[in-house]
């Protein structure tokens, strides 16, 4: 999935259910690829709020440390 498609999918998924944690991973990844560090950080932090022990949590904590 390319970044534009990932961002579009994530935005639609979040509009339907703002508590869909995995959508924030896709959104953050797309924003990071676009060079939008603040937006990527916000998306990753939202994922961690919703799913602090989720399957992506350890990786996102590492990524957040480098943004």
C-alpha positions in Angstrom: 0.0 0.0 0.0 1.5 3.4 -0.9 1.5 6.3 1.5 -1.4 8.2 -0.1 -3.6 5.1 -0.1 -2.6 4.3 3.5 -3.4 7.9 4.7 -6.7 7.8 2.9 -7.7 4.4 4.3 -6.6 5.5 7.8 -8.4 8.8 7.7 -11.6 7.0 6.6 -11.2 4.3 9.3 -10.7 6.9 12.0 -13.8 8.9 10.8 -15.9 5.7 11.2 -14.3 4.7 14.5 -11.8 7.1 16.2 -10.9 4.3 18.6 -9.6 2.0 15.9 -6.0 1.9 17.1 -4.4 0.2 14.1 -5.5 3.0 11.8 -3.2 5.4 13.7 -0.3 3.2 12.8 -1.1 3.5 9.1 -1.7 7.2 9.4 1.5 7.8 11.4 3.5 5.7 8.9 2.2 7.8 6.0 2.8 11.1 7.7 6.3 10.0 8.6 7.0 9.1 4.9 5.7 12.5 3.9 8.2 14.1 6.3 5.4 15.3 8.6 7.1 14.4 11.9 4.6 16.2 14.2 1.6 14.5 12.6 3.3 11.1 12.6 4.2 11.6 16.3 0.6 12.6 17.1 -0.8 9.5 15.3 1.7 7.1 17.0 0.9 8.7 20.4 -2.8 8.2 19.8 -2.2 4.5 19.0 -0.3 4.2 22.3 -3.1 5.8 24.2 -5.7 3.4 22.7 -3.5 0.3 22.8 -0.6 0.7 25.2 0.2 -3.0 25.1 -0.8 -3.6 21.4 1.4 -5.5 18.9 2.8 -2.2 17.5 3.5 -0.5 20.9 7.1 -1.5 21.4 8.1 -0.5 17.8 6.2 2.8 18.0 7.9 3.7 21.3 11.2 3.2 19.5 10.1 5.2 16.5 8.9 8.1 18.7 12.3 8.2 20.3 13.8 9.0 16.9 11.3 11.6 15.7 
